[in-house]
């Protein structure tokens, strides 16, 4: 088997519950999945941009946008509880079997990453470099110190999650980040292993919060459309 491929894999399941058909729902005039496919192709980083889906309509839309979708994903990898890693592993192995070439580096891109910029993908690839023992992901800083967060009690009151920081000044607390829900870079061996995505060797590309909107709810969708009009030409 020859080697050297760099591929993008965009998982796109058909059974979205909170936003029905969200991967093909029109966003800024095009099906949602068009936008991450467009960014991946524009980056110039990938030998192939693949969409892994169990849904024939999503597959057709993905192909029309320029992605590759050779076969539908097996049903046992398309339910509400399927983790991301087995989906990526199946896509990687299926592509190697179809092409006869080994994948060296892979980037998993989320199907709702409508605000993804090709430059962010390039920054992620540069951060990974030749390291075969790391992941690189997109992250954004929390707008306030997470150490000062609180939750609602069963009786309707408030309770700090970290009461030891009740009197700590915000500027004395370390900055915290969250997964921006856009992409994950890694070598073939890392994706095929059980190594955690978030670990001591993981690096991050820090995005501004106005481009780090993980679209899970209708409210997220509205916020992303608003941000799209301000950040994407």
C-alpha distance (Angstrom), angle and dihedral (degrees) to the residues before:
residue distance angle dihedral
X1 . . .
X2 3.81 . .
X3 3.75 118.8 .
X4 3.76 146.1 -156.6
X5 3.81 104.8 89.7
X6 3.78 122.6 148.4
X7 3.79 110.8 -163.5
X8 3.77 139.6 177.4
X9 3.79 119.3 -142.4
X10 3.80 119.7 -162.4
X11 3.83 111.8 -168.4
X12 3.81 110.1 -150.9
X13 3.78 117.2 172.9
X14 3.79 118.9 -167.0
X15 3.80 98.5 -140.6
X16 3.79 103.9 75.6
X17 3.81 110.3 160.5
X18 3.82 109.0 -173.1
X19 3.82 93.3 44.9
X20 3.82 106.5 23.8
X21 3.82 113.9 -136.9
X22 3.80 89.4 -3.0
X23 3.80 94.9 158.4
X24 3.81 91.6 63.4
X25 3.80 99.1 26.2
X26 3.82 111.1 120.1
X27 3.80 112.4 -95.0
X28 3.81 117.9 179.6
X29 3.79 89.4 -16.6
X30 3.81 99.2 -48.4
X31 3.81 136.0 74.9
X32 3.80 108.4 -82.3
X33 3.81 95.1 -116.6
X34 3.79 90.2 57.4
X35 3.81 91.2 75.2
X36 3.82 101.4 58.7
X37 3.83 89.3 41.3
X38 3.79 89.1 52.2
X39 3.82 92.2 49.7
X40 3.81 92.5 47.8
X41 3.80 92.8 50.3
X42 3.81 92.6 44.4
X43 3.79 91.7 52.7
X44 3.81 91.4 68.0
X45 3.81 89.8 -144.7
X46 3.79 102.8 112.0
X47 3.77 136.6 76.2
X48 3.81 87.7 -160.8
X49 3.79 135.5 10.1
X50 3.81 108.3 -152.0
X51 3.77 131.5 -168.8
X52 3.81 116.8 -153.7
X53 3.78 109.6 -156.8
X54 3.78 142.4 148.2
X55 3.81 91.3 -152.3
X56 3.82 125.0 89.6
X57 3.81 94.5 -153.4
X58 3.80 92.4 51.8
X59 3.80 89.2 48.6
X60 3.81 91.5 52.7
X61 3.81 92.7 47.3
X62 3.81 90.9 47.8
X63 3.81 92.7 51.3
X64 3.80 90.6 48.4
X65 3.82 88.7 53.9
X66 3.81 91.2 53.5
X67 3.80 102.7 -95.8
X68 3.77 127.5 126.1
X69 3.80 120.9 -115.7
X70 3.78 110.7 168.4
X71 3.81 100.0 171.7
X72 3.77 138.8 -2.8
X73 3.79 118.3 -93.1
X74 3.83 115.4 -101.9
X75 3.80 112.7 -94.4
X76 3.81 92.6 -122.4
X77 3.82 88.1 64.9
X78 3.79 95.3 49.6
X79 3.79 108.5 66.1
X80 3.80 129.3 107.8
X81 3.79 93.6 -94.4
X82 3.80 102.0 46.1
X83 3.82 110.8 122.3
X84 3.78 119.7 -131.7
X85 3.80 97.9 -116.9
X86 3.85 98.5 65.4
X87 3.80 89.7 48.4
X88 3.80 91.0 53.7
X89 3.78 92.5 45.2
X90 3.80 92.0 51.9
X91 3.82 91.4 48.5
X92 3.79 92.5 48.5
X93 3.80 94.5 49.1
X94 3.82 93.1 43.8
X95 3.80 90.8 52.2
X96 3.78 92.1 49.5
X97 3.80 90.1 50.1
X98 3.80 91.6 48.6
X99 3.81 96.4 46.7
X100 3.81 102.7 30.5
X101 3.81 88.1 -132.4
X102 3.79 127.7 112.7
X103 3.78 120.5 -123.3
X104 3.79 114.3 -126.5
X105 3.81 101.0 -180.0
X106 3.79 131.5 16.3
X107 3.77 135.4 -170.2
X108 3.78 120.0 -160.1
X109 3.81 109.9 -151.4
X110 3.79 121.5 -169.7
X111 3.80 115.5 -120.8
X112 3.81 93.1 -129.4
X113 3.82 95.8 51.3
X114 3.80 91.0 119.4
X115 3.80 92.8 154.5
X116 3.80 94.4 51.8
X117 3.80 112.8 135.5
X118 3.82 119.9 -152.4
X119 3.80 88.2 -133.4
X120 3.81 89.7 60.9
X121 3.80 90.0 54.6
X122 3.80 89.3 49.8
X123 3.80 90.6 49.7
X124 3.79 89.9 51.2
X125 3.79 92.4 51.1
X126 3.80 90.8 48.4
X127 3.81 91.0 49.8
X128 3.80 90.4 53.2
X129 3.79 93.5 48.6
X130 3.81 113.5 160.4
X131 3.82 93.5 -29.7
X132 3.79 110.6 128.4
X133 3.81 93.9 -177.9
X134 3.79 102.1 60.6
X135 3.78 144.0 69.8
X136 3.80 125.7 -142.9
X137 3.79 120.9 -155.9
X138 3.78 139.2 175.1
X139 3.80 114.3 -105.2
X140 3.78 139.6 172.0
X141 3.81 132.1 -156.3
X142 3.79 119.5 -104.3
X143 3.82 110.6 -111.4
X144 3.82 91.8 -127.8
X145 3.82 135.4 22.2
X146 3.80 109.3 -75.6
X147 3.81 89.5 -151.5
X148 3.81 88.1 70.1
X149 3.81 94.4 52.2
X150 3.79 121.2 125.9
X151 3.77 136.9 -166.6
X152 3.78 135.7 -148.6
X153 3.79 116.5 -101.0
X154 3.80 125.6 -137.9
X155 3.82 88.4 -100.0
X156 3.81 94.6 52.7
X157 3.79 97.6 -101.1
X158 3.78 129.4 118.9
X159 3.79 128.1 -101.3
X160 3.80 126.2 -175.2
X161 3.79 115.5 -125.0
X162 3.81 89.8 -146.5
X163 3.82 106.4 27.8
X164 3.80 90.4 173.0
X165 3.82 86.6 74.8
X166 3.79 96.0 51.1
X167 3.80 91.5 114.3
X168 3.81 99.3 27.4
X169 3.79 113.3 119.1
X170 3.80 113.9 -116.0
X171 3.81 91.9 -125.5
X172 3.80 89.8 57.3
X173 3.81 93.9 58.1
X174 3.83 122.1 88.3
X175 3.79 116.9 -108.5
X176 3.79 114.2 -103.0
X177 3.80 128.7 -153.3
X178 3.80 137.6 -158.6
X179 3.79 134.2 -150.7
X180 3.80 106.7 -90.2
X181 3.81 91.8 -152.0
X182 3.80 96.0 -126.7
X183 3.81 115.0 102.0
X184 3.80 147.4 -12.3
X185 3.82 122.5 -157.6
X186 3.79 123.9 -162.1
X187 3.78 145.7 140.9
X188 3.79 120.5 -94.1
X189 3.80 92.6 -104.5
X190 3.80 92.3 54.6
X191 3.80 94.7 52.1
X192 3.81 91.1 46.6
X193 3.81 91.6 49.6
X194 3.79 129.6 73.3
X195 3.82 91.4 -117.5
X196 3.82 110.1 140.6
X197 3.78 116.4 -106.1
X198 3.79 89.7 -135.9
X199 3.79 109.0 52.7
X200 3.79 145.2 123.1
X201 3.82 92.7 -77.4
X202 3.82 95.3 47.1
X203 3.80 115.7 114.0
X204 3.76 128.7 -164.3
X205 3.76 140.8 -144.5
X206 3.80 104.9 -144.6
X207 3.80 114.4 -137.8
X208 3.79 128.1 -168.9
X209 3.80 110.9 -99.1
X210 3.80 92.6 -117.7
X211 3.81 88.8 66.1
X212 3.80 96.1 40.5
X213 3.78 101.2 80.2
X214 3.81 114.3 142.6
X215 3.81 103.7 -156.7
X216 3.80 108.5 -138.8
X217 3.81 103.4 128.5
X218 3.83 137.0 37.9
X219 3.81 87.6 -105.7
X220 3.81 89.8 56.1
X221 3.79 89.4 50.4
X222 3.80 92.2 54.4
X223 3.80 91.8 47.2
X224 3.81 91.2 49.5
X225 3.81 92.8 50.2
X226 3.78 89.3 50.8
X227 3.81 91.8 49.0
X228 3.81 92.0 44.2
X229 3.79 91.2 60.7
X230 3.80 90.2 53.4
X231 3.80 101.8 42.2
X232 3.83 109.4 30.3
X233 3.82 120.9 67.3
